[in-house]
Amino acid sequence: MAEPVLSVVIPMLDESGNVLPLIEEITAALRAYAPVGDAFEIICVDDGSTDSTVAEITQARAANPHVRLIRHKNRLGMSAALRNGIRRARAPWILTIDGDRQNDPADAPRLLDLGWMKGRDRKILVAGIRVNRRDTAAKRMASRFANKIRKALLNDNCPDTGCSLKLFPRDSYLELPFFTGLHRFMPALLKLYGHECIFTPVNDRPRTQGISKSDFLGRAIRGTYDLLGVIWLKRHTPKPERGEETSL
């Protein structure tokens, strides 16, 4: 297998029934995208699942050389799962996608066209914006309210930060301060660090296997604390400068 130019990172928690078809869809979409071809890896991060998720990832790994497995003994949350997958990624570019199959891997080539192909030497984030949301009415309302508040206070111009389908350079992500909830504030923080942010409509599919892990009240409370923390970071974090190496 070729050295990967793209690492797909998928956080998973009790996604039995979704694992194998999702990996097949991702593999097909990327192999058909000529600039990537066979040069990718799929990193599945199991976040303490208690169902057959790990067994299904292991089955996929036996048949597909692109698949890697990272396991958490206990549930650490999505931000930690993403962080550990990205830290172990071998490619310079990261594509994140949900493990519930609501994100459509067929949208990946468009994100790559907008970001990776144009921005190899630029700081850039491409984030999906879900259209025709297939979640419950309560979840859509909660998401819409949270996005409006966050957008107004952080001025990140992102109408749907909850969409997991994102493309960005690995090094850019690892420069960000890590905290639980980071994945919901990446546009705001990457803009703070001088990145261009591009938003593009993506397909949203209904969940057909498993159950949602969303806790509306708990997420709202945690999100409020996180939002206050990010506002503090924006006010107190200078833009990082890499500096230039010179010879004496």
C-alpha positions in Angstrom: 0.0 0.0 0.0 1.3 3.5 -0.9 2.3 6.0 1.8 -0.9 7.8 2.8 -1.5 11.3 1.7 -4.8 11.4 3.5 -5.9 9.9 6.9 -9.6 9.4 7.5 -10.3 9.5 11.3 -13.6 8.0 12.5 -14.6 8.2 16.2 -16.9 5.2 17.1 -19.0 4.3 20.1 -21.3 1.4 19.9 -21.7 1.6 16.1 -22.4 -2.1 15.4 -23.9 -2.5 12.0 -22.4 0.7 10.7 -18.7 -0.2 10.7 -18.4 -2.4 7.7 -20.7 -0.5 5.2 -19.1 2.8 6.2 -15.6 1.5 5.6 -16.6 0.1 2.3 -18.1 3.5 1.3 -15.1 5.4 2.3 -12.7 3.0 0.5 -14.8 3.2 -2.7 -15.0 7.0 -2.7 -11.3 7.6 -2.2 -10.1 4.9 -4.6 -12.2 6.6 -7.3 -10.7 10.0 -6.5 -7.6 9.9 -8.7 -5.3 12.3 -6.7 -5.6 10.0 -3.7 -6.1 6.6 -5.3 -4.8 3.9 -2.9 -2.7 6.4 -0.8 -5.0 6.7 2.3 -5.6 5.1 5.6 -8.8 4.7 7.7 -8.3 5.1 11.4 -11.2 3.8 13.5 -11.0 5.0 17.1 -13.2 2.9 19.3 -14.2 5.0 22.3 -15.0 2.2 24.8 -17.8 0.4 22.9 -19.6 -2.5 24.6 -21.2 -4.0 21.5 -19.5 -5.7 18.5 -17.9 -2.5 17.1 -14.4 -3.7 17.8 -15.0 -7.1 16.3 -16.4 -5.5 13.1 -13.4 -3.1 12.8 -11.1 -6.1 13.3 -13.0 -8.0 10.5 -12.7 -4.9 8.2 -9.0 -4.6 9.0 -8.4 -8.3 8.0 -9.8 -7.6 4.6 -8.8 -4.0 4.0 -5.1 -3.0 4.4 -6.2 0.7 4.8 -7.9 0.1 8.1 -6.3 0.8 11.5 -7.8 0.4 15.0 -7.2 2.5 18.1 -9.0 1.4 21.2 -10.0 3.3 24.4 -10.6 1.0 27.4 -13.1 3.5 28.7 -15.2 6.2 27.1 -13.2 9.4 26.7 -15.5 11.4 24.4 -15.4 12.5 20.8 -12.7 15.2 21.2 -10.3 12.7 22.8 -11.1 10.0 20.2 -10.4 12.5 17.4 -7.3 13.7 19.1 -5.8 10.2 19.5 -6.6 9.3 16.0 -5.1 12.4 14.5 -2.0 12.1 16.6 -1.4 8.6 15.2 -2.2 9.5 11.6 0.6 9.1 9.1 -0.7 11.5 6.4 -0.3 15.3 6.4 -4.1 15.8 5.7 -7.0 14.7 7.9 -10.6 13.9 6.9 -12.9 13.4 9.9 -16.3 11.7 9.5 -18.9 10.4 11.9 -19.2 6.7 12.6 -23.0 6.6 12.4 -23.1 6.8 8.6 -25.1 10.1 8.6 -22.2 11.8 6.9 -21.9 10.7 3.3 -18.4 9.6 2.1 -19.5 10.5 -1.4 -19.0 14.1 -0.4 -15.3 13.6 0.5 -14.0 14.3 -3.0 -15.6 17.7 -3.1 -14.0 18.6 0.2 -10.7 17.5 -1.2 -11.2 19.6 -4.3 -11.9 22.6 -2.2 -9.1 22.1 0.3 -6.4 19.6 -0.2 -5.9 20.2 -4.0 -5.9 24.0 -3.6 -4.3 24.3 -0.2 -1.3 22.0 0.0 0.8 25.0 1.0 -1.9 27.0 2.7 -3.6 27.0 6.1 -7.1 25.8 5.3 -10.1 24.1 6.8 -13.0 22.8 4.7 -16.1 22.0 6.7 -19.4 20.4 5.6 -22.7 22.1 6.2 -25.5 19.6 6.4 -28.5 20.1 4.2 -31.9 18.4 4.5 -31.1 17.4 8.1 -32.5 13.9 8.9 -32.3 14.2 12.7 -35.2 14.5 15.0 -37.0 17.9 15.2 -35.7 18.4 18.8 -32.1 17.7 17.8 -32.4 20.1 14.8 -33.8 22.9 17.0 -31.2 22.4 19.6 -28.4 22.5 17.0 -29.9 25.5 15.3 -30.0 27.5 18.5 -26.5 26.5 19.6 -25.1 27.4 16.2 -26.7 30.8 16.3 -25.3 31.6 19.7 -21.8 30.4 18.9 -21.7 32.1 15.5 -22.8 35.5 17.1 -20.3 35.3 19.9 -17.3 33.8 18.1 -17.8 35.4 14.7 -16.6 32.1 13.0 -19.2 32.4 10.2 -19.9 28.7 10.5 -23.6 27.8 10.3 -23.1 24.1 11.3 -20.1 23.4 13.5 -21.7 20.1 14.5 -21.1 18.5 11.1 -18.2 16.0 11.6 -17.2 16.0 7.9 -14.1 18.2 7.9 -10.8 18.4 6.1 -7.7 20.1 7.5 -3.9 19.8 7.8 -2.7 17.5 10.6 -0.1 19.9 11.8 -2.7 22.7 12.0 -4.9 20.7 14.3 -2.1 19.6 16.6 -1.1 23.3 17.1 -4.5 24.0 18.7 -4.9 23.9 22.5 -6.7 20.7 23.4 -9.9 20.6 25.5 -13.0 18.5 25.7 -15.4 19.9 23.1 -12.6 21.2 20.8 -14.2 19.5 17.7 -17.2 21.9 18.0 -15.0 25.0 17.9 -12.5 24.2 15.2 -13.6 26.9 12.7 -13.3 29.6 15.3 -9.9 28.5 16.6 -8.4 27.8 13.2 -9.5 31.2 12.0 -7.8 32.7 15.1 -4.7 30.9 14.0 -4.8 32.4 10.5 -6.5 29.7 8.5 -8.9 30.1 5.7 -12.3 28.4 6.4 -14.4 27.1 3.5 -17.9 25.8 4.1 -19.7 23.6 1.6 -23.1 21.8 1.6 -23.0 18.1 2.3 -25.6 15.3 2.4 -27.1 14.3 5.7 -28.5 10.7 5.9 -30.8 9.1 8.5 -29.3 6.8 11.1 -30.3 3.2 10.2 -28.3 1.3 12.9 -27.7 2.0 16.6 -28.9 4.9 18.6 -27.9 8.6 18.9 -25.5 9.4 21.8 -26.7 13.0 22.1 -27.6 14.3 25.5 -29.3 17.6 24.7 -29.3 19.1 28.3 -25.8 17.8 29.2 -24.4 19.0 25.9 -26.0 22.4 26.3 -24.4 22.9 29.8 -21.0 21.6 28.7 -21.2 23.7 25.5 -21.9 26.9 27.5 -18.7 26.4 29.5 -16.7 25.5 26.4 -18.0 28.6 24.6 -16.9 30.8 27.5 -13.5 29.2 27.4 -13.1 29.7 23.7 -14.1 33.4 24.1 -11.3 33.6 26.7 -8.9 31.9 24.4 -9.7 34.2 21.5 -8.9 37.2 23.8 -5.7 35.9 25.3 -4.1 33.8 22.6 -1.7 35.5 20.2 -1.5 34.1 16.7 1.3 31.6 16.7 4.4 32.5 14.6 6.5 29.6 13.3 9.6 31.8 12.9 12.2 31.5 10.2 15.4 29.5 10.5 18.5 31.5 9.7 22.1 30.5 9.4 24.8 32.4 11.2 
